[in-house]
């Protein structure tokens, strides 16, 4: 009977942390389409997309921003990124040579800013795409709420088996440690931003030093949020599932490398968030010893219920039957997290798009 109590306790913890993550994510304000766009607002803007070897997706991102001036900064790609961007209607500039201590994305973003003079700048990733009117909606919201910057989480789109397995779990796990009220309180040190989609007024960007001030950061978006808060510059973290989309990675290798380079480095910047993520990760992994205890005490009949606990808990994140993959996602993502932690603590570099980071 002890194994049954243990398994029930673990199932309860799994449900608690999954519920906590979903509730906190939904605690972020949602950016939705208004009834028309208010008059009297300065909508002057440019969209800057840093791109390195993004031939397959850059056209979709540019085409989705019809009506906006789109500047693609080609970060020394080895494929047809520049040509594909031009064919989709973007202006293309070559990124400046990488200065010592700079990483590729901050350098490309900084290059793009130097070629523009608009009132607002939207930094977007090449793997994002947007519904019509997104940029004006974001600017109108910022104007209405007297913000100098806002960042959104797009809807994560998944295609392959490993995407469907890992990405909803990884995203949900991260939100077990995020406090939406603290993130959006300008006087609170907890910071969050999403470099996939970051809108900022040029005057505020220049005031905090822009990407030059975070040139060596792997998580440059969170570092920019820290600067905005440090200078008491009002910004807001939001969600925008109905207006923006992203397909982050297209293979297990890309998923592994992407989270490996970002996860533990981000948690070092937000230790409070990191503590919650680690605690929830341990709780999620505990279904394995609980299953072993049930097996050892010949309580095999209870195993299906234990295995269904992660699927039921993470169902809102998976949005369908792929939630049945959650137990496997827990195992595999633990390997990614441990690999990222080891490399960060030992100073080992992860290769990303042909560069060590």
N, C-alpha and C positions, 0 to 999 in steps of 0.2 A: 504493500500500500504506500510505502514511502515514495516509491518511484512515481506513483500517480499524483501525489501532492506536489512533488518536484516538477513534474511535467505541467501540471495545472498552473503552478506559479510562473514558470517560464512562458507559457502561453499567455498568461495575463500581462507579463512584462512586455512581450512582443506587441500585444494589442495596445498597451498604454503608449509605448513610444511611437508606434505608427499613427495613433490618434493624435498624439501631441504634434507630430510633424505636420500632419494635414491641417490641423487647426491653426497652427502658426503660419503656414503658407497662406491659408485663406485670410489670415489677419492682415496681410498686405493689401493696401487699397488697389482696386482694379481699374485699369484704364479702359474705358469703353467709348464707343463712338457717340458723339453728341448729336443733337438734332441741328445739323448745319454748323458752320464755323462762325464764331462771334466776329463782328466787325471791330475795327479799331485796334487790332493786334498786329504787331510786327512779325510777320511770318517769314521774313528773310532768313534763309537757311541754306546750308550745304550738307550733304551726306558724304562722309569720308569712310571708305572701306579699305583697310589694309589687307593685302592679299598676297599670299605666297603659295604658288602651285595650286591654284584654285580654279583651274580651267573648267572643271566639271560643274561648278555651282555658281560661279560669279555672275553669269548671265541671268540666272533666276533672281538673284539679289538685286541687280541693277534694274531689271525690267519691272520689278514689283514697286519701284520707287518713281513711277511715272509722275511728272510734274515737279520733281525735285532735281536740283543740280547735284549730280553724283560724281564724286572724284574717287577713282580707284587708284590707290598707291601700290604699284607693283613692287613687291619686296624681293626683287632679283629672282623671279620665278624661272624654273627650268622648263616650263610648259607654255601653253598658249594663253595664259591668264590675261595678259595685256590685250591681245587680239580679241579674245572673247568679251572682255569688258567693253572695248570700243564698239564691237558689233552690237552690243546690247544698249548702247547709247551713253556710256560713261565717258568722262574725261579721264585720261590716264596719265599719271606721272610716275617716274621711277623714284624709288626710295633713295635717299642719300646713302652713301657708303656708311656702314655700321661703325660709329665711333667706339673707342674703347670704353667698356663698362655698360654699353647700351645693349638692350635686347631688341629683337627685330620688330615686334609690334609697336612698342612705344616710339621707335625711330620712324616707322612708316606713318603712324598717326601724326607725329610732330612735323614730318615732311609735308603731309597734306595740309595741315593748318597754315603753314607758311605760304601756300599758294592760294589761299582764300581770304575773304574779308567779310563774310556774312555775319549777321547778328547772332545766329544760332548755329551750332554744330551738332550733327548727329553722327556719332561713331557707331558703325555697325560692322558685324563680321560677315565674311563672304558666304557663310553657310546659313545666314538668316534670310527671310523674305517676309514681306509685309502686305497687309490688306490696303486697298486704296484709302487715301486720306490719313494714314497713320501719323505722318510727321506733323501735319497741321493739328490733328487731335492732341498730340503730345505737347505741342507748343501752346495751344489754347489752354490745356490743363495747367501747364507751368505758369502761364500768365494769370489765370484765375486764382491760383493758390500762392502767387508771389514767390515762385521757386526760381532759382538760378540753374538748377539741374534736376533731371530725373532719369532713372534707369529702370528698365523693365525686364521681367522674365518672360520670354516668348513661350508659346506652347511647344513642347519637345515632341518632334515627330520621329517615329522609329520605323524601320523597314526590315532589317535583318533579325535573325533569331537572337544574336547577342545584344543588339540594341534594345530589343523588346525585353530581354531578360534583365539587363544591367542598369540601363539609364533611369527608369522610373524609381528603382530602389535607391540608386546612388543619390538622386535628387531629393528623394524623400528623407533619406538618412541625414543628409546635410541639414534639413530644416528641423530636425529634432533639437538642434542647438541655436536656432535663430529666434530672436525675440523681435517681432515686427514693430512693437511700440518703441523699443530702445533704438532699433535701427533708424527709425524715422524721427527720433528726438534729437534735435541738433546739439543739445548739451550733453548727450550720452556718448561715451567713447566707443560703443559697439558700432561697427561700420560694415556696410554691405553695398556693393554695386555689381552690375553685370556688364562686362565689356562687350557682350554680344549686341547690346543696344543701350547707348548712353547719350542722352541729349544734354547739352550744356550751353549756357549763354557765353559768347566769346569773351566778354569782359570778365566773367568769373573764371573762365579757363586760364586767361592770361594772368589774373590776379594770383592764383594759386601756383602758377609756374607750369601748368599743363603737363604734358607727358615728359618734358625734360626733367621735371622734379621727381619722376618715378621711373626713370630711364632703365634702371637695372632690376626692376621688380617683375617677377614671373606673374604675380597677381596685381597687375598695374591698375585694374579697375577698383579693387578694394583700397589700394594705396591712394588713388585719387579721392575716394570717399573720405579717407582719413584726413586728407588735406582740406576738403570742403568743410568737414566738421571742425577741424582745428581753427579755421578762419571764420567759423560761424556763418558759413555760406549756405543758405537753406536749399536742401535737395530732398528728394523722396525716392524710395525704392518701391516699385509697384509690380503688378503682374498684368499681362496683356494677352491671355490665351486666345482671345477672339480677334486680335488685330495683328499679331506677330507670330512667326513660326521659326523654328530652328531644327536642323538635323545636325547634331553636333559631331557625330562620328559615324563612319560607314563600315567598320570592321572591328573585330576583337582587338587586333593590334593597335588600332587608333584609339579605341576606348582605353586600353591599358596605358598607353603612353600619355594620353591626355590627362587622365585622373592622377597618374603617377607624378606628373610634373606639377600639378596644381594643389592636390588635396592637402598634403601635410604642410606645404608652405602657407596655404591659406589659414590653416588651423593655428599656426604659429603667430599669425597676425591677430587672431581672435581666440585667445586661449579659453575663454568662457564657453564659446561655441564649441571649441574643440573638445572640452571635457564632456559635454553632453553627447557629442557625436561618438566619442570613444565609449561612453557608458552604454549608449543605445546599441552600438555595434557589438559589444560584449553580450548584451542581452539577446540580440538576434542570433548570435553564434551559439548560444546556450541550448538551442533546440537539439544540437548534436549530442551533448552528454545526457540530456533528458531522454532522447531516443535510446541511447545506450543503456540507461538505467531501466527503462521499460522493457527492453529486450532481455536484460540480465535477470529481471524478476518475472519473466514470462508473462508480461502484460502487453503482448503484441497487439491485442485487439485495440489498444489505445493509440497505437502509432499513427493511423490515418488522421485522427483528430489533431494530434500534435503537428503533423505535417501540413494540415490545412490552416493552422493558426497564422503562419506568415502570409499565406495567400489571402486569407480573409482580412488580415490587418492592412495589407498593402494594396488591396483591391482599388481604392480610390485613386491611387497613383498610377496603377497599370491600366485602368479604364477598360477592363475586360478580362477574358480568360487567360491571358498571358500572366496574370497574377499567380497562376499555378507554378510559374518559374521562380517565384520569390525565394524558396529555400535554396535553390542553386545559385541565385544571384548573391545571396548572403555569403555563401562559401567563396565564390569567385572574387567578389569585391573585397573580401578580407585580404586575399592575396595581393590585390592591387594596392590596398592601403598600406600593408606592411612593407611592400616593395618601395612605395613612395617615402614612407617614414625612414627606412634604412638609407635610401639614397640622400635624403635631406640631412640626416644626422651625420653621415659619413662624408658629405660633400661631393658625392658622385653625381655626375651629370646625366640627364635624360635627353636622348636625341628627339627633337621635335622639328619636323619638316626640314631635315638635313642639317640642323644646328644643335649644338649642345646647350641645354638650359638648366 
